[in-house]
Each structure stands twice: as structure tokens, then as C-alpha cells.
Amino acid sequence: MSNRLNRLLKSYSDHISLPWISGLAHEQRVLFAVYHKEDELKLRARIEEFRLATESAGHPWLALDVTRLFPEWMARQKYREDYFEDPDSLTPKYNTFARQSVTALAERIQDQADSNTLVALIGCGTLFGFASVSDFVKQLAEHVPGRLLVLFPGEYVNNTYRLLDARDGWGYQATAITADN
């Protein structure tokens, strides 16, 4: 097993077992579990350990796997064949994709989560190039009554998150959980 993932799981377990403070802003209720992009498959194999740590701390777990969001959305598009012939014509639709996806996920959250629930966002790396992950998380966080855990393949340096080691990063008020915490 990966030492980095063992340390990340330990940091997460320690953090999630702390009492939850009420009255925080949406962005302050977001947790980013930051891991190396090359550990994606290993992390996915260990999602159950995150769930167990969460439930051991007394919080229900709701997993939202967004891995297939874009291909499923694209399959529903009337002009999908045209988009494949001219991918640049799809760029203006990315905001629609993100907005519709957040709306669908928000309905699941509303039906299945309360203020004690941890909602885990799995597969956010698959949004790269199709949606701004920072905007996606910000919009989704507004619908999470408890905590939102973003399993984040990238890095966190100087209060800046960089998805998949992209050039540009962004600052965010979320709590970063790393293997080094």
C-alpha cells in the first residue's frame, strides 16, 4: 500500500473525527483531500476506507462519483455528432454542462443528506477541460448541508490548488487535507 495514501487516510481520519462547527460559510465546509495524480487508481481502490473513517466519526457518507458526468451529458445532446466534428463549437456549452450537472447532484444531496452528512465528490479530475473544478465545487457546496469532501488529484501549495498539476491554480477557503498534515 502507498505510504502517501496511508498518511492521507490518517490525516483525513484525524480531521473528520473533530467536532463539526456550525454556522460556517459554504466554502468553509469544503474539505479537499489532496493526493498525487498518479495515485488516482490506488485512491479509488481505497474509497471504502474514507467511508469507514467518516462513519466511524458518526457521519453518514454520500458518494457522488462524477467520473461519467461529461460522457453521459454528451450522449444526451442532440447535436453531439456535430460537436465531434467541430469540438470548438462545444466550448460555449461547458457552462450548461456544469450548471445542469450541479443541479442533478443537488437533487440527490437534497434527498439523501442532512447537516451531519459528508458528501464525497469522487472523480473531479474528469471535469478537467470541460468545467472549472473551482466553480463546480463552489456551486455544489451551496447545496451541501453538512460537509463536502473533494478527492482532489493535484497539489496544494501556498494556499493554492492545482488540479492535475495544471499551470494555473486557484485559492479557496476550503480545508486542505494532505499526506503531510
BADOKE-996369 format. One line per 4 residues: their letters; for each residue z, x, y of N, C-alpha, C. Coordinates in steps of 0.05 Angstrom, whole numbers. Last residue first. Layout:
residues N
a) Z,X,Y,Z,X,Y,Z,X,Y ~ ... $
end
This chain:
residues 181
ndat) 130,-5,331,152,-17,345,179,-8,333 ~ 86,15,304,103,35,317,127,22,332 ~ 55,-25,288,68,-10,267,87,10,278 ~ 69,-77,336,53,-56,325,68,-42,302 $
iata) 64,-131,375,78,-122,352,60,-101,339 ~ 69,-152,442,54,-136,422,73,-127,400 ~ 72,-214,471,88,-193,459,71,-178,438 ~ 29,-229,527,39,-232,501,57,-209,492 $
qygw) 3,-224,575,32,-226,576,44,-230,548 ~ -48,-175,579,-40,-202,571,-9,-202,570 ~ -108,-141,598,-79,-143,598,-71,-172,591 ~ -162,-118,559,-151,-136,579,-121,-136,576 $
gdra) -218,-72,555,-195,-85,545,-184,-105,565 ~ -280,-45,536,-264,-60,555,-240,-72,541 ~ -299,-21,488,-294,-5,513,-275,-19,531 ~ -264,-39,427,-285,-42,447,-278,-26,472 $
dllr) -233,-38,381,-237,-13,396,-259,-15,416 ~ -225,-91,366,-244,-74,351,-252,-49,366 ~ -200,-105,429,-209,-116,404,-230,-98,391 ~ -148,-80,463,-177,-74,459,-185,-83,431 $
ytnn) -100,-93,512,-110,-99,485,-140,-93,484 ~ -52,-58,548,-80,-67,547,-88,-70,518 ~ -4,-31,555,-5,-60,560,-33,-71,562 ~ -18,21,536,-12,16,564,-15,-13,572 $
vyeg) -54,-5,481,-46,19,496,-41,12,525 ~ -71,-29,422,-54,-36,444,-44,-11,457 ~ -130,-44,384,-108,-27,393,-95,-38,417 ~ -150,-81,328,-157,-65,351,-134,-47,358 $
pflv) -144,-142,304,-155,-116,295,-165,-100,320 ~ -90,-183,303,-109,-171,321,-119,-143,312 ~ -67,-244,295,-71,-220,279,-95,-206,291 ~ -26,-277,336,-54,-269,334,-55,-243,318 $
llrg) 16,-330,334,13,-302,324,-17,-297,322 ~ 49,-371,376,22,-365,366,22,-336,359 ~ 104,-417,371,93,-390,376,66,-388,364 ~ 102,-482,391,121,-461,382,111,-434,390 $
pvhe) 59,-512,409,86,-518,419,107,-497,412 ~ -3,-496,431,16,-488,411,44,-493,422 ~ -39,-504,471,-36,-526,451,-15,-520,430 ~ -44,-458,500,-35,-482,514,-29,-505,495 $
alqk) -67,-423,464,-38,-421,469,-27,-446,483 ~ -122,-432,471,-108,-442,447,-78,-443,451 ~ -133,-405,519,-137,-434,517,-122,-446,493 ~ -118,-353,504,-106,-366,527,-109,-396,526 $
vfds) -154,-343,462,-125,-343,457,-110,-358,480 ~ -202,-345,491,-198,-363,468,-168,-366,463 ~ -196,-304,528,-199,-331,537,-192,-351,515 ~ -194,-260,491,-172,-265,510,-173,-293,521 $
vsaf) -243,-265,465,-218,-269,450,-195,-275,469 ~ -299,-295,484,-279,-277,494,-253,-284,480 ~ -348,-302,433,-328,-314,451,-309,-292,461 ~ -384,-270,409,-391,-299,412,-372,-313,431 $
gflt) -366,-219,407,-394,-222,414,-402,-252,418 ~ -316,-235,362,-328,-213,378,-358,-218,382 ~ -296,-268,325,-305,-280,350,-319,-260,368 ~ -277,-238,284,-304,-251,280,-314,-265,305 $
gcgi) -227,-224,299,-248,-204,302,-275,-216,299 ~ -194,-265,283,-204,-266,311,-225,-244,316 ~ -170,-276,234,-199,-272,235,-210,-271,263 ~ -119,-323,247,-130,-303,229,-160,-301,233 $
lavl) -64,-342,279,-93,-341,283,-104,-317,268 ~ -11,-382,262,-23,-356,258,-53,-358,261 ~ 42,-413,292,14,-417,286,1,-389,285 ~ 105,-431,275,89,-408,282,61,-414,273 $
tnsd) 146,-484,298,125,-474,281,111,-449,292 ~ 181,-509,331,193,-489,313,171,-475,296 ~ 154,-549,357,164,-527,373,177,-505,356 ~ 104,-564,307,123,-572,327,134,-546,341 $
aqdq) 41,-582,276,60,-562,286,80,-575,306 ~ 1,-618,259,16,-603,239,38,-584,249 ~ -27,-644,300,-20,-659,275,1,-644,258 ~ -35,-602,337,-21,-627,345,-11,-642,321 $
irea) -66,-568,306,-40,-560,315,-23,-584,322 ~ -113,-598,300,-97,-590,276,-69,-583,284 ~ -128,-601,354,-122,-625,339,-106,-620,314 ~ -138,-547,365,-116,-560,378,-108,-587,364 $
latv) -185,-538,336,-160,-525,327,-136,-539,340 ~ -220,-569,368,-216,-575,340,-190,-563,329 ~ -215,-541,417,-209,-570,415,-203,-578,387 ~ -234,-491,404,-206,-494,412,-198,-523,410 $
sqra) -288,-505,393,-271,-494,372,-241,-497,379 ~ -306,-522,443,-306,-541,420,-288,-531,398 ~ -301,-474,472,-287,-498,480,-284,-518,457 ~ -335,-439,444,-306,-433,447,-291,-458,453 $
ftny) -385,-465,449,-374,-459,422,-344,-455,425 ~ -391,-465,504,-389,-491,490,-376,-486,463 ~ -396,-411,513,-373,-425,525,-369,-452,511 ~ -445,-401,486,-420,-389,476,-395,-403,488 $
kptl) -491,-419,509,-477,-437,491,-450,-427,482 ~ -516,-377,535,-503,-398,551,-486,-417,535 ~ -536,-349,488,-514,-338,504,-501,-360,522 ~ -582,-367,464,-556,-378,454,-533,-370,473 $
sdpd) -624,-339,481,-622,-366,490,-596,-379,482 ~ -621,-291,454,-611,-292,482,-609,-320,492 ~ -647,-301,405,-617,-301,406,-607,-302,435 ~ -697,-332,385,-691,-321,412,-661,-321,416 $
efyd) -695,-346,332,-719,-333,342,-715,-320,369 ~ -646,-370,330,-650,-346,313,-675,-331,322 ~ -654,-413,363,-635,-393,371,-639,-367,355 ~ -688,-444,331,-698,-432,356,-680,-410,366 $
eryk) -652,-459,292,-675,-442,285,-687,-429,309 ~ -616,-493,321,-608,-467,310,-631,-448,303 ~ -617,-541,349,-639,-521,354,-632,-493,342 ~ -571,-568,332,-598,-580,328,-620,-559,330 $
qram) -517,-539,299,-533,-540,323,-562,-550,316 ~ -486,-531,255,-487,-559,265,-506,-561,289 ~ -487,-477,247,-501,-494,227,-504,-523,237 ~ -453,-460,288,-482,-455,290,-498,-473,270 $
wepf) -404,-473,266,-413,-485,291,-443,-483,293 ~ -404,-439,222,-402,-468,217,-411,-483,242 ~ -406,-388,247,-428,-397,230,-427,-427,224 ~ -356,-392,278,-382,-390,291,-405,-398,272 $
lrtv) -314,-399,238,-318,-417,261,-346,-416,272 ~ -297,-366,198,-323,-381,194,-329,-400,217 ~ -248,-345,216,-270,-328,206,-297,-342,205 ~ -202,-368,232,-226,-374,248,-250,-357,239 $
dlal) -150,-400,203,-169,-378,198,-195,-385,212 ~ -88,-413,217,-114,-422,227,-133,-398,223 ~ -29,-432,186,-50,-412,188,-76,-426,197 ~ 35,-444,202,9,-458,202,-13,-437,206 $
wphg) 100,-445,179,77,-429,183,52,-446,182 ~ 167,-458,204,143,-466,189,119,-449,197 ~ 221,-413,205,200,-425,220,177,-434,201 ~ 262,-382,183,267,-410,189,246,-425,204 $
aset) 252,-333,165,265,-334,191,270,-363,200 ~ 223,-345,120,250,-334,116,266,-335,142 ~ 175,-358,145,190,-379,133,219,-370,127 ~ 159,-306,161,162,-327,181,180,-349,170 $
alrf) 156,-279,113,174,-269,134,180,-291,154 ~ 115,-309,88,142,-308,77,163,-299,97 ~ 71,-297,122,81,-325,119,110,-325,109 ~ 67,-243,113,73,-252,140,84,-281,139 $
eeir) 53,-245,60,78,-232,67,86,-239,96 ~ 3,-269,61,25,-283,49,52,-271,56 ~ -29,-228,80,-22,-251,98,2,-266,87 ~ -49,-187,51,-20,-188,55,-11,-210,74 $
arlk) -103,-187,52,-91,-189,26,-60,-192,28 ~ -110,-177,106,-116,-204,96,-104,-208,68 ~ -99,-122,107,-81,-141,120,-85,-169,109 ~ -142,-102,78,-115,-98,68,-95,-118,81 $
lede) -183,-116,112,-182,-128,86,-154,-125,73 ~ -168,-86,161,-173,-115,160,-170,-127,132 ~ -162,-33,172,-142,-45,154,-146,-76,151 ~ -197,-18,210,-204,-11,182,-184,-22,162 $
khyv) -171,-32,257,-193,-49,247,-201,-43,218 ~ -100,-30,256,-126,-16,257,-148,-33,244 ~ -66,-84,291,-70,-66,268,-97,-52,270 ~ -17,-122,322,-40,-105,326,-42,-85,302 $
aflv) -1,-184,332,5,-164,311,-20,-146,310 ~ 20,-214,388,-4,-200,378,6,-180,357 ~ 45,-276,405,51,-251,393,25,-239,383 ~ 61,-320,458,40,-309,440,49,-281,431 $
rqeh) 92,-340,496,99,-348,469,78,-338,448 ~ 71,-326,544,94,-311,535,103,-319,507 ~ 31,-363,552,23,-336,546,47,-319,536 ~ 63,-409,565,45,-408,541,39,-379,533 $
algs) 130,-392,586,102,-399,591,85,-396,566 ~ 191,-415,556,172,-394,563,145,-406,569 ~ 230,-451,538,222,-451,567,203,-429,575 ~ 272,-415,492,256,-438,500,249,-435,530 $
iwpl) 268,-361,447,277,-370,474,259,-394,481 ~ 287,-356,381,266,-362,399,277,-372,425 ~ 323,-301,351,323,-329,361,300,-333,382 ~ 287,-259,306,303,-262,330,302,-292,339 $
sihd) 250,-257,265,277,-266,258,296,-269,282 ~ 206,-234,286,205,-263,282,232,-274,274 ~ 220,-179,289,215,-195,313,218,-225,308 ~ 225,-164,235,247,-160,254,244,-178,278 $
sysk) 173,-176,217,197,-189,206,221,-187,224 ~ 143,-140,248,139,-169,251,164,-184,241 ~ 161,-91,229,164,-98,258,162,-128,262 ~ 145,-98,175,173,-94,182,178,-101,211 $
llrn) 90,-100,182,104,-123,170,134,-121,176 ~ 81,-49,202,74,-72,218,89,-97,208 ~ 97,-17,159,112,-15,184,106,-39,202 ~ 57,-33,122,86,-36,116,103,-36,141 $
lrns) 12,-16,149,16,-45,145,45,-50,138 ~ 20,40,146,17,26,172,23,-4,170 ~ 20,49,91,45,53,107,44,39,134 ~ -12,7,46,-14,22,71,13,24,85 $
m) 0,17,-24,0,0,0,0,18,25 $
end
